[in-house]
C-alpha cells in the first residue's frame, strides 16, 4: 500500500470537484425550481420529479421550473459520470465505479425523460434511487477516514426509505418519503466530493 502518485492525486482533485458540483447543483436546482413553481406544490405531497412534469394522464408542465429541473438533472448526471471516471482511474474499484456510474446515468435519464414520459422516467428514477444508496454504501471501499461510516449510514438511510416507502407515505407523503431517499445521497456526494478533493491535495495511501 503506497502513497498516491501525483497523477492520481490530480485525478482525485478533479473527481472531488465534479462530484461536489453535481450534488450542489441537484440541491440548489431543486430549491430554485420549487421557488418558481405555482402555489400548490408541497414537499410532502408532491414528488421531486413533478418539478419537471407530473405523471400522466393530464400531465402538468410548469415553466420555468421544468426547464430548471430538467437542465439540472442533465448537467448533474453528466458531472457525476465524469467524476466516476476519475475515481475509477485512481482506485480501479469496479464496484464503486458501477454503482456511481449507474447513479449518474439515472440522474441524467431523469433529465432526459421527465415525469410525463412513461415508462422511461420511472426506470431511470429507480436506477438513481437504488444505485445512489448502493454507491454511498460501497464508497467505504475507497474512503480512508471516519467519513466512510457516515457514507454507509447515508446509503442505508436512503435505501431504507426507498424499500419501506409504503410504511411512511401515510404520515410523510410521497414527496416527504422521496426526499428521505434522495437527500441522504446528495449529502453523501457533497461529503465525498470534499473528501476526494482533500485527498488529492496531499500524500495519502491508496485504499
N, C-alpha and C positions, 0 to 999 in steps of 0.2 A: 504494500500500500504506500505509494509515493505521493509527493506533492504534485498538485496540478501544474502542468506546464503553462507558459504564458498564453498559448493559443487557446487552451481550454478555459482559462480564466476570462479571456476575451469573449468566448462563446457564452459563458455564464452571465457575464455582464449584459450582453445583448438579450439573452433569453429572459433574464430578470426584468429588464426594462419593457420588453414586449408583453410579458405576462402581466406586469403591473399596469401597463397602459390598457390592456384588454379588459381587465377587471374594473379599472376605474371608469372606462367608457361604458361598460354594462351598467354600473351603478348610477352614474350621472345621466346616461341616456334614458334609463327607465324613469328617473326622477323628473327629467325635463319633459319627457313625453306625457307623464302624468299631469304636469303643470298645465299643459295646453289642452288636455282632454276636457270635454264639456262636463258640467256638473252631472253627477250620477255615477261616475266611476268610483269604485270602492276598493281599497286594498284588501278588504275582507272578502267581498263577493265577486270582484272582477279578476279574471286571470291576467297575468302579466302580458300574455300574447294578445289580449284584447286591444292593447295599445296599437298593434299593427293591423288587426282586423278581428272581428268577433267570429264565432263559429257559424257555419251555415245551419239551417236556412236563414234568410233575412240577415245576412252579414252586414255589419256596420263598419265602415272605414272612415275615420275622422282625421282630418289634416289640421295642423302639421304633425300631429302625434304619430301617425302611421309612418310617415317618411323618417322622422327622427328615430323611432324604434327600429324599423327595418334596417336603416343605414347603420345604426349602432350595432345590431347583431351581425351584419355583414362584415364590418370592419373588425369588430371584436373577435369574431370567429377566425378571420384571416390572421390576426395578430397572434391568437392562441396557437394556430397551426405553425406559424413561423417560429414562435417561441419553443414549441415542442421540438422542432427540427434542431435548434441549437442545444437544447437539453440533451437530445439523443447523441449529438456529435461529441458531447463530453462524456456522458455516463454509459452510453451504449446499452441502456436498460430497455429492453423491448417492451416489458410490461408497462412501465411508466409511459413510454412513448405511445403505445397503442391506446391506452386509456385517455391520455391527454389529447392525442390526435383526434380520437372519436368525439371528445368533448368539443374541441374546436370545430370539427365537421358538423356536429349537431347544432351549435350556435350559429354557424354560417348558414345552415339549412333553414333555421327558423327565420332568418332574414330574407332568404330567397323565396320561401314558401310561407307567407303569413297565415294567420289562423283560419282564414276562409278557404284555404287550399287543402282540402282533404283528399286522400289520406296522408299526403306528404308531410304536412306540418306536424301532425301527432307523432309520426315516425322520427323526425329529426328532433322534436322536443324531448321525446322519451330517451333518445340517444344521448342528448345533452344531460338530462337528469341522471340517468343511470351512470354514465361514464364520468360525469362530474364528481359524484360521490366516490366512485371507484378510483379515479385519478388522485383525489385527495388522500385516500387511504394508502394507495400504492406509493405515493410520493415519499413515504417514510424510508423507502429503499435508497433514496439519494440525499436525504437530509441528515446532516451530522450535527444536530443541535436539538435542544428540548422542543423546538417547534414541531418536530416530527410527531409528537404526541398530540399537539393541537391539531395538526393536519388530519390525523386519524380520527380525532373526535369530531371535527367538522364533517368529514366524509361519512361517518356513521350517522351523525345527526341528519344529514341530507337524505341518506338512503332510508333511514327510519321513517321520516315523514312521508317519503315517496311511497313506501310499501304499506304504510298504515294510514294512508290519507283518509280512508273511509271512517276511521275512528274519530278524526279531529274535524272533519268538514262541518258536522252539525254545530260545533262551537266556534270554529275559527273561519269557516267559509272556504270556498275553493281557492280564492286568492290568498287568504292567510296561510293555508297549508302550503300552497305552491311557493310562497316566499320563504318558508322554512326549508324548502327543498333547494331553492336557488341561492339564497343569500349566504348560507354557510360555504358554498363552493366559491362564490365571489370573494368572500373574506379570506378563504384559503389561498386563492390566486394572488390576492394582494400581498399576503404574508410570504408566499413562495417567491413572488417577484422580488420582494425586498431581500429575502434570504439569498437568492441566487445572485443578485446584484452585489451584495456584501461579500459573498464567497468569491466572486470574480475580482474583487478589489484587493485580495490578499492571498497569501500562500495557505492553502488548505489541502488536506488529504482527500484524495478521491474516494467516494463512497464505495 
